[in-house]
Amino acid sequence: MSRRRTLSTSKKAALLVGAAAVAGGGAFVMASTSNAAGPQSAAESTVCQGLATALGNNLKFIDGQRAAPDAQSEARIANREAVIAEIQRKQEASGCVVGESAQDSRATQPSQAAQPSQAAEAAQPSTSAPAAAGEQVCNGSTVTLSGEGGAPAASSNQFPAGTKLKVTNLDNNKSTTVEVTSVSGSCALLNNAAFEQVREPGKFLIRRAVIEKVG
C-alpha cells in the first residue's frame, strides 16, 4: 500500500510567501518601468510639437479676442475652447504632455535649440504607409484649424510638404484642396483661409470629414 507524500503546513506557507514575493517583485519592476516612461514634450516628439503649436495658436487667438472683444467674441472663444479640448485629447492619446503649448515648449527655448541636422530630421512627418494619389486617407480623423493666416494651406504629420489633400466636410458637403506646407500633430490641420472654405458657421471643428490625397 503506497503512501502519499504531503507537504507540511509550514512548508506550504513558506512556498506561498515565496511565490507572492516573486510576483510582487515583478509587479514592482513593471510599475517602475511604466512610470519611468513619462509623457513626451514637444522637444522630444514631432507629433507633440505639432499639437503644442496648434494649441498655442488657439490660445493666442483666445487672448486676442479677450483683449479686443466684440459681439461675437464669446461665441468664438467657446468654439476655440472646444478645439483646445480636442487637441488635449490628441496630446493624451499620443503620449504627449497634456496642455503643453508652443509658448511653454522646451523646443522653442534657445538653450534647447536643435542642431541643423536634428531639426531637419524632426521636420520629417511620419510616412510609414504612403498613400497613392486619389486614395482616401486618415479615416475617422477630425479636422481642426491651426489659427495661422495666409493663403489656404494645411499641415500634416503624415504627408510631406508639397502633398495636395482634398478635405470634405460631410456635414455641409463643402470641399477644399490644399497643399501641405508644414508639420503638425494631425493628418490634416487647416489654416484659417482653408478652414473658412469648408466650415459650418460658428464651428471650429469638423468631426465628419473625408480626407483624400490628390497629388
ZIGINOR-V643586 format. One record per backbone hydrogen bond with DSSP energy under -1.0 kcal/mol. CO is the residue of the C=O (numbers start at 1). NH is the residue of the N-H. E is the energy in kcal/mol with one decimal. If there is no record, write none. Layout:
# ZIGINOR-V643586
[[CO	NH	E] [CO	NH	E]]
This chain:
# ZIGINOR-V643586
[[8	12	-2.4] [9	13	-2.2] [10	14	-1.9] [11	15	-2.3] [12	16	-2.3] [13	17	-2.4] [14	18	-2.3] [15	19	-2.4] [16	20	-2.3] [17	21	-2.2] [18	22	-2.1] [19	23	-2.6] [20	24	-3.0] [21	25	-2.4] [22	26	-2.4] [23	27	-2.3] [24	28	-2.3] [25	29	-2.2] [26	30	-2.5] [27	31	-2.7] [28	32	-2.5] [29	33	-2.5] [30	34	-2.5] [31	35	-2.6] [32	36	-1.6] [33	37	-1.0] [36	38	-1.4] [40	97	-1.8] [41	44	-1.4] [45	49	-2.1] [46	50	-2.2] [47	51	-2.2] [48	52	-2.5] [49	53	-2.2] [50	54	-2.3] [51	55	-2.5] [52	56	-2.5] [52	102	-2.0] [53	57	-2.4] [54	58	-1.9] [55	59	-2.3] [56	60	-2.3] [57	61	-2.1] [58	62	-2.2] [59	63	-2.4] [60	64	-2.2] [61	65	-2.1] [62	66	-2.3] [63	67	-2.0] [64	68	-1.8] [70	73	-1.2] [72	76	-2.4] [73	77	-3.0] [74	78	-2.1] [75	79	-2.1] [76	80	-2.6] [77	81	-2.3] [78	82	-1.3] [79	83	-1.8] [80	84	-2.6] [81	85	-2.1] [82	86	-1.8] [83	87	-2.4] [84	88	-2.5] [85	89	-1.8] [86	90	-1.9] [87	91	-2.3] [88	92	-2.2] [89	93	-2.4] [90	94	-1.9] [91	96	-3.3] [92	95	-1.2] [95	40	-3.0] [97	100	-1.7] [105	108	-1.4] [106	109	-1.3] [109	112	-1.6] [110	113	-1.5] [115	119	-2.8] [116	120	-2.2] [117	121	-1.7] [118	122	-2.5] [119	123	-1.5] [121	124	-1.3] [132	135	-2.0] [135	213	-2.5] [138	141	-2.1] [143	206	-2.8] [144	190	-2.0] [148	192	-2.5] [153	191	-2.1] [154	181	-2.9] [155	189	-2.7] [157	126	-2.0] [160	163	-1.9] [163	180	-3.3] [164	214	-2.4] [164	215	-1.1] [165	178	-2.7] [166	212	-2.6] [167	176	-1.9] [168	210	-2.2] [169	172	-1.2] [169	173	-2.0] [174	169	-3.1] [176	167	-3.0] [178	165	-2.9] [179	154	-2.0] [180	162	-2.9] [182	156	-2.0] [186	157	-1.9] [189	155	-1.9] [190	146	-2.6] [191	195	-2.6] [192	196	-2.1] [195	198	-1.3] [195	199	-1.5] [200	203	-2.3] [206	143	-2.4] [208	170	-2.4] [210	168	-2.7] [211	137	-3.2] [212	166	-3.1] [213	134	-4.9]]
